[in-house]
Amino acid sequence: MLNEENRQAWNAATTAHNSHRPDPAPYFRNGGSTLYPEEVGLLGDLAGKRVLHLQCNVGHDSLSLANLGAQVVGVDISDVAIDTAVRLSRASGLAAAFHRADVYTWLDQSARSEPPFDVAFSSYGALMWLSNIEAWAQGVARVLAPDGRLVVIDYHPFALLFDPKGVRDANYFAGGRPRSSINGLVDYVGEAGPAEAPWGFLEGVRGFVNPHRSHEFFWGVGEILSAVLSAGLRIEAFVEYPYSNGSIFEDMTRSTTYRGRYELTSGPNLPLMFSLVARRPAAAAQ
């Protein structure tokens, strides 16, 4: 029920997001990318690799992966997002397969029907929509090829304890309980402006109010790492960053120290993002 309400909320929000974006097909057709250097470095050489992009949204990062030579499969819960991704793939001429599905259902079915993947990739704001982090990690482990890797980069759980004004408004130890909100899934593309659309920005929808409830799930660092380890994956790297790719608090500016990323303007620094790389052992073939 909660995942279904999230699907409806994402459909409405994605329609609003799309209203601010002019046609991105030429941008990707000409080799454009929405990936940041952090994830490009984490992913490494993708030429000829099968890459699963989990919670792929409208496919911008998916097609950026295709531009790096990957054979990409994207999965997302939103009908509007997947329809947008399919159209963009066709218009740009970049091959990628996109599936509209609940991620848990798709991972379970894929483990029985799809060739295994060399890389599973998840980024920026994806983990907070997972209602069961352990089931997710188990599903990812099953679809990876032996020696395949899980690559995650996301906002740090500590940073997610605070609202945009920097006021703590959430519990760190949430026990998997959902944080539900009426009209909570916003038009973050319209709020961010041109930063969310490097090929151009349109005024689009204004005053968007989501008509559907949404439900987020908080997972602490220990819960994330434990889920990955319990799934039989070996953690190779875990990195915390004192900056973010995108502004998540009002009190943030472009950093001169961290290559133009966003950092807090005042006060002590905080972990704002993290990355995780884990590998399925070669001996774990089933």
C-alpha positions as CSV (number, residue, x, y, z in Angstrom):
1,M,0.0,0.0,0.0
2,L,2.8,2.5,0.9
3,N,4.8,1.7,-2.2
4,E,1.6,2.1,-4.3
5,E,1.0,5.6,-2.8
6,N,4.7,6.4,-3.5
7,R,4.1,5.4,-7.2
8,Q,1.2,7.8,-7.5
9,A,3.2,10.6,-5.8
10,W,6.1,10.1,-8.0
11,N,3.9,10.1,-11.1
12,A,2.5,13.5,-10.2
13,A,5.9,14.9,-9.2
14,T,7.7,13.6,-12.3
15,T,5.1,15.3,-14.5
16,A,5.9,18.6,-12.7
17,H,9.7,17.9,-13.0
18,N,9.4,17.3,-16.8
19,S,7.6,20.6,-17.3
20,H,10.9,22.4,-16.5
21,R,13.1,20.4,-18.9
22,P,13.4,21.2,-22.6
23,D,14.1,18.2,-24.9
24,P,17.2,16.5,-23.5
25,A,17.7,14.1,-26.4
26,P,20.3,16.3,-28.3
27,Y,22.3,16.7,-25.0
28,F,22.7,13.0,-24.5
29,R,23.0,12.2,-28.2
30,N,26.1,14.4,-28.3
31,G,27.7,12.6,-25.4
32,G,26.3,14.7,-22.5
33,S,26.2,13.3,-18.9
34,T,24.4,14.0,-15.7
35,L,26.9,11.9,-13.7
36,Y,29.3,13.6,-11.2
37,P,33.0,12.8,-11.1
38,E,32.4,10.9,-7.8
39,E,30.2,8.2,-9.3
40,V,32.2,8.1,-12.6
41,G,35.2,7.2,-10.5
42,L,33.4,4.7,-8.4
43,L,31.9,2.9,-11.4
44,G,35.2,2.7,-13.3
45,D,35.4,1.3,-16.9
46,L,31.9,0.3,-18.0
47,A,32.6,-0.6,-21.6
48,G,30.6,-3.6,-22.5
49,K,29.4,-4.1,-18.9
50,R,25.8,-5.0,-18.0
51,V,24.7,-2.2,-15.6
52,L,21.5,-2.3,-13.6
53,H,20.3,1.3,-12.7
54,L,18.0,0.9,-9.7
55,Q,15.3,3.6,-9.2
56,C,16.4,5.2,-12.5
57,N,13.8,7.9,-12.5
58,V,13.5,9.5,-16.1
59,G,16.7,7.8,-17.3
60,H,19.1,10.7,-17.4
61,D,21.8,9.0,-15.4
62,S,21.0,5.7,-17.3
63,L,21.8,7.2,-20.6
64,S,24.9,8.8,-19.2
65,L,26.0,5.3,-18.3
66,A,25.2,4.2,-21.8
67,N,27.4,7.0,-23.1
68,L,30.2,5.4,-21.0
69,G,29.7,2.1,-23.0
70,A,27.5,0.3,-20.6
71,Q,24.6,-2.0,-21.5
72,V,22.0,-0.4,-19.3
73,V,18.8,-1.7,-17.7
74,G,16.8,0.8,-15.6
75,V,14.0,0.1,-13.1
76,D,11.7,2.6,-11.5
77,I,8.3,2.5,-9.8
78,S,6.9,5.5,-11.6
79,D,4.9,5.0,-14.8
80,V,5.6,8.6,-15.9
81,A,9.3,8.3,-15.3
82,I,9.7,5.1,-17.2
83,D,7.6,6.4,-20.2
84,T,9.8,9.5,-20.2
85,A,13.0,7.3,-20.1
86,V,11.8,5.1,-23.0
87,R,11.0,8.1,-25.2
88,L,14.3,9.7,-24.4
89,S,16.2,6.5,-25.2
90,R,14.5,6.4,-28.6
91,A,14.9,10.1,-29.4
92,S,18.6,10.1,-28.4
93,G,19.5,6.9,-30.2
94,L,21.1,5.5,-27.0
95,A,20.1,1.9,-26.3
96,A,18.8,1.2,-22.8
97,A,16.0,-1.1,-21.5
98,F,13.6,0.4,-19.0
99,H,11.1,-1.4,-16.8
100,R,8.2,0.0,-14.7
101,A,8.1,-2.2,-11.6
102,D,8.3,-2.3,-7.8
103,V,12.1,-2.8,-7.2
104,Y,11.6,-5.8,-5.0
105,T,9.3,-7.6,-7.4
106,W,11.6,-6.9,-10.3
107,L,14.8,-8.1,-8.5
108,D,13.1,-11.3,-7.6
109,Q,11.9,-12.0,-11.1
110,S,15.1,-10.8,-12.7
111,A,17.2,-13.3,-10.6
112,R,15.3,-16.1,-12.4
113,S,15.0,-14.6,-15.9
114,E,17.7,-12.1,-16.7
115,P,21.4,-12.6,-17.3
116,P,23.4,-11.4,-14.3
117,F,24.7,-7.9,-14.0
118,D,28.3,-6.7,-13.7
119,V,27.3,-3.6,-11.8
120,A,24.2,-2.5,-9.8
121,F,24.1,1.3,-9.4
122,S,22.0,3.4,-7.0
123,S,22.3,7.1,-6.3
124,Y,21.1,10.3,-4.7
125,G,17.9,10.0,-2.7
126,A,17.2,6.4,-3.7
127,L,17.7,4.5,-0.4
128,M,15.1,6.6,1.5
129,W,12.3,5.1,-0.7
130,L,13.2,1.5,0.2
131,S,10.7,0.0,2.7
132,N,13.0,-3.0,3.4
133,I,16.8,-2.4,3.1
134,E,17.6,-6.0,3.8
135,A,15.3,-7.4,1.1
136,W,16.8,-4.9,-1.3
137,A,20.4,-5.9,-0.6
138,Q,19.4,-9.6,-0.9
139,G,17.8,-8.9,-4.2
140,V,20.7,-7.0,-5.5
141,A,23.1,-9.8,-4.5
142,R,21.0,-12.3,-6.4
143,V,21.1,-10.4,-9.7
144,L,24.9,-9.7,-9.6
145,A,27.3,-11.9,-11.5
146,P,30.1,-13.5,-9.5
147,D,32.6,-10.7,-8.9
148,G,29.9,-8.1,-9.8
149,R,29.7,-4.9,-7.8
150,L,27.1,-2.8,-6.0
151,V,27.9,0.9,-6.3
152,V,25.9,3.4,-4.1
153,I,26.3,7.1,-3.7
154,D,23.6,8.9,-1.7
155,Y,22.9,11.6,0.8
156,H,24.4,10.8,4.2
157,P,21.9,9.5,6.8
158,F,23.1,12.0,9.3
159,A,22.3,14.9,6.9
160,L,18.8,13.5,6.4
161,L,18.0,14.1,10.1
162,F,17.6,17.9,9.4
163,D,15.1,19.9,7.4
164,P,16.3,22.5,4.8
165,K,16.7,25.1,7.5
166,G,19.1,22.8,9.5
167,V,16.6,22.0,12.2
168,R,16.6,18.3,13.3
169,D,13.2,16.8,12.5
170,A,13.8,13.1,12.4
171,N,15.0,10.2,14.5
172,Y,18.2,8.4,13.6
173,F,17.1,5.1,15.0
174,A,13.8,4.8,13.1
175,G,13.5,1.1,13.1
176,G,12.2,1.0,9.5
177,R,9.1,3.0,10.4
178,P,7.9,5.1,7.5
179,R,7.9,8.9,7.7
180,S,4.7,9.8,5.9
181,S,3.8,13.1,4.5
182,I,0.8,14.8,2.8
183,N,2.1,16.6,-0.3
184,G,5.6,15.7,0.7
185,L,7.1,14.8,-2.6
186,V,7.8,18.2,-4.1
187,D,8.9,19.7,-7.4
188,Y,12.6,19.7,-6.6
189,V,13.5,20.4,-10.2
190,G,11.5,23.7,-10.2
191,E,13.0,24.6,-6.9
192,A,16.6,23.9,-7.9
193,G,16.3,25.7,-11.3
194,P,19.0,25.3,-14.0
195,A,21.2,23.1,-11.7
196,E,18.8,20.2,-12.4
197,A,18.8,20.7,-16.2
198,P,22.3,21.3,-17.7
199,W,20.8,21.5,-21.2
200,G,18.3,24.2,-20.3
201,F,15.6,25.2,-17.9
202,L,11.9,26.1,-18.5
203,E,9.6,28.0,-16.1
204,G,7.1,25.1,-16.3
205,V,4.6,24.4,-13.5
206,R,4.6,26.7,-10.6
207,G,3.1,26.3,-7.1
208,F,3.0,22.5,-7.5
209,V,1.3,20.7,-4.7
210,N,1.4,16.9,-4.8
211,P,-2.1,15.4,-4.4
212,H,-0.8,12.1,-3.1
213,R,0.8,11.1,0.2
214,S,4.4,9.8,0.2
215,H,6.4,7.7,2.5
216,E,10.1,7.8,3.2
217,F,12.2,5.3,5.2
218,F,15.2,6.2,7.2
219,W,18.2,3.8,7.3
220,G,21.2,4.5,9.4
221,V,24.8,3.7,8.3
222,G,24.9,0.6,10.4
223,E,21.6,-0.7,8.9
224,I,22.9,-0.1,5.4
225,L,26.2,-1.7,5.9
226,S,24.7,-4.7,7.8
227,A,22.1,-5.3,5.1
228,V,24.9,-5.4,2.4
229,L,27.1,-7.7,4.5
230,S,24.1,-10.0,5.4
231,A,23.4,-10.4,1.7
232,G,26.9,-11.9,1.2
233,L,28.5,-9.0,-0.4
234,R,32.0,-7.9,0.5
235,I,32.4,-4.1,1.2
236,E,35.4,-2.7,-0.6
237,A,35.0,1.0,0.1
238,F,32.9,3.3,2.2
239,V,33.6,7.0,1.9
240,E,31.9,10.0,3.7
241,Y,32.0,13.5,2.0
242,P,31.9,16.9,3.7
243,Y,30.1,18.3,0.6
244,S,27.1,17.4,-1.5
245,N,26.3,17.3,-5.2
246,G,23.4,19.7,-5.0
247,S,22.3,22.0,-2.3
248,I,20.3,20.2,0.5
249,F,20.3,23.0,3.1
250,E,19.5,26.7,2.8
251,D,22.8,27.5,4.5
252,M,25.0,26.2,1.7
253,T,27.3,27.8,-1.0
254,R,29.4,26.6,-3.8
255,S,32.7,25.4,-2.4
256,T,36.1,26.7,-3.6
257,T,37.8,23.8,-1.8
258,Y,35.7,20.9,-3.2
259,R,35.5,21.7,-6.9
260,G,32.3,23.7,-6.8
261,R,30.3,21.3,-4.8
262,Y,28.0,22.6,-2.1
263,E,29.2,23.0,1.5
264,L,27.8,24.4,4.7
265,T,28.4,28.2,5.0
266,S,28.7,28.3,8.7
267,G,29.2,26.1,11.7
268,P,31.1,22.8,11.9
269,N,31.2,20.5,8.9
270,L,29.0,17.5,8.6
271,P,28.9,14.3,6.5
272,L,26.6,15.2,3.6
273,M,27.1,12.3,1.2
274,F,28.5,8.8,1.3
275,S,29.5,6.2,-1.2
276,L,29.7,2.4,-0.9
277,V,31.2,-0.2,-3.1
278,A,30.6,-3.9,-2.4
279,R,31.4,-7.0,-4.5
280,R,29.7,-10.4,-4.8
281,P,32.5,-12.9,-4.2
282,A,33.4,-15.0,-7.2
283,A,32.9,-18.2,-5.1
284,A,29.2,-17.2,-4.5
285,A,28.0,-18.4,-7.9
286,Q,24.7,-20.2,-7.6
